[in-house]
């Protein structure tokens, strides 16, 4: 099995097997939000939220999803500070991506997610979702927001 470095988002599409999907991850301190793309790499759909466990256990669960859903690569949200600097959360996401890439043949790219949770929370508030409902869905919705942003950037210009 060949391992890849963490790729630039622009290089991710070329590294994917044809017809494969992307998995988006929103890494929180306690949870991981997951979203899945379609095989045409146009639409991200919220999938599920996991409680974070030990890194090895999380990797095994991710590897099972990769096989089950024909996932060709991962997009990991990089929570930069608003000024673009990296705090502890961004360093943690970068380390997760690097450590995952060292163990898996699936390519991994990081994607700026500065406003994902805020945007999703605002959308859920606008939809009048209860606090409990927001808490249950915000991570997987944030993962979908991150993945959709990556998919939009991967699409050739002029393609709707």
C-alpha positions in Angstrom: 0.0 0.0 0.0 1.4 3.4 -1.0 0.9 6.3 1.4 0.4 9.8 0.2 1.3 13.1 1.8 -1.5 15.5 2.6 -2.3 17.0 -0.8 -3.3 20.5 -1.8 -7.0 20.6 -2.6 -6.2 21.4 -6.2 -4.2 18.1 -6.5 -6.9 15.9 -4.9 -9.1 15.4 -7.9 -6.3 14.0 -10.0 -5.4 11.5 -7.2 -8.9 10.0 -7.0 -9.9 6.8 -8.7 -12.6 7.5 -11.4 -16.2 7.3 -10.0 -15.1 7.4 -6.4 -16.6 9.6 -3.7 -15.1 12.1 -1.3 -15.6 11.9 2.5 -15.7 15.3 4.3 -14.6 15.4 8.0 -15.4 18.1 10.5 -13.1 17.3 13.4 -14.3 18.6 16.8 -12.7 17.9 20.1 -15.4 15.4 21.0 -17.0 14.5 17.7 -16.3 13.9 14.0 -18.9 15.1 11.6 -19.0 13.1 8.3 -20.4 14.0 4.9 -20.3 12.1 1.6 -20.1 13.3 -2.0 -21.8 11.8 -4.9 -19.7 10.0 -7.5 -19.8 13.0 -9.9 -18.2 15.1 -7.1 -20.9 17.8 -7.3 -23.1 17.4 -4.1 -22.1 16.8 -0.5 -24.7 15.1 1.8 -24.5 15.1 5.6 -23.9 11.5 6.7 -23.4 11.0 10.5 -21.6 12.2 13.6 -19.3 10.0 15.6 -18.0 10.4 19.1 -14.3 10.7 18.8 -12.3 7.8 20.2 -8.7 6.9 20.1 -7.0 7.7 16.8 -6.5 4.1 15.8 -10.2 3.3 16.4 -11.3 6.3 14.4 -9.0 5.3 11.5 -10.4 1.7 11.5 -14.0 3.1 11.3 -13.0 5.5 8.5 -11.3 2.7 6.6 -14.5 0.6 6.9 -16.5 3.6 5.5 -14.0 4.0 2.6 -14.6 0.4 1.5 -18.3 0.4 2.1 -19.0 3.7 0.2 -16.4 3.6 -2.5 -14.6 6.6 -1.1 -11.5 7.7 -3.0 -10.3 10.5 -0.8 -10.9 12.6 2.3 -11.4 16.4 2.8 -10.5 17.4 6.3 -11.8 20.8 7.6 -9.0 23.1 8.7 -10.3 25.5 11.3 -8.1 28.5 10.8 -8.5 31.6 12.9 -10.4 34.5 11.2 -7.0 36.2 10.4 -5.8 33.0 8.7 -3.4 31.9 11.5 -3.4 28.4 13.0 -4.5 27.8 16.5 -4.6 24.5 18.4 -7.7 23.2 16.6 -6.1 23.8 13.1 -2.9 22.1 14.3 -4.9 19.2 15.6 -6.7 18.8 12.2 -3.4 19.1 10.4 -1.9 16.3 12.6 -5.0 14.1 12.1 -4.8 14.5 8.3 -1.0 13.8 8.3 -1.3 10.8 10.6 -4.3 9.4 8.6 -2.4 9.9 5.3 0.6 8.0 6.8 -1.7 4.9 7.4 -4.0 4.9 4.4 -3.7 4.8 0.6 -6.6 7.3 0.3 -5.5 10.8 -0.5 -6.3 13.5 2.0 -6.6 17.3 1.5 -7.2 20.0 4.0 -9.9 22.7 3.3 -10.3 26.0 5.1 -13.5 25.8 7.2 -13.4 29.1 9.0 -17.1 29.8 8.8 -18.6 26.3 8.5 -20.0 25.8 12.0 -21.2 29.4 12.2 -22.9 29.2 8.8 -24.6 25.9 9.6 -25.7 27.0 13.1 -27.2 30.2 11.6 -29.0 28.1 9.0 -30.4 25.8 11.7 -31.4 28.8 13.8 -33.2 30.3 10.7 -34.9 27.0 10.4 -35.9 27.2 14.0 -34.2 23.9 15.0 -34.3 23.2 18.7 -31.0 23.4 20.7 -31.0 19.6 21.0 -31.6 19.1 17.3 -28.9 21.6 16.4 -26.4 19.8 18.6 -27.3 16.5 17.0 -26.9 17.6 13.4 -24.4 20.6 13.4 -21.2 18.5 13.0 -22.4 16.4 10.1 -23.9 19.5 8.5 -20.6 21.4 9.0 -18.8 18.4 7.3 -21.2 18.7 4.4 -20.6 22.5 4.2 -16.8 21.9 4.2 -17.1 19.2 1.6 -19.4 21.2 -0.6 -17.0 24.1 -0.5 -14.2 21.8 -1.6 -16.3 20.2 -4.4 -17.2 23.7 -5.6 -13.5 24.6 -5.8 -12.7 21.4 -7.6 -15.3 22.0 -10.3 -13.8 23.4 -13.6 -14.7 27.1 -14.2 -17.9 27.6 -16.1 -19.3 24.3 -15.1 -22.5 24.7 -13.0 
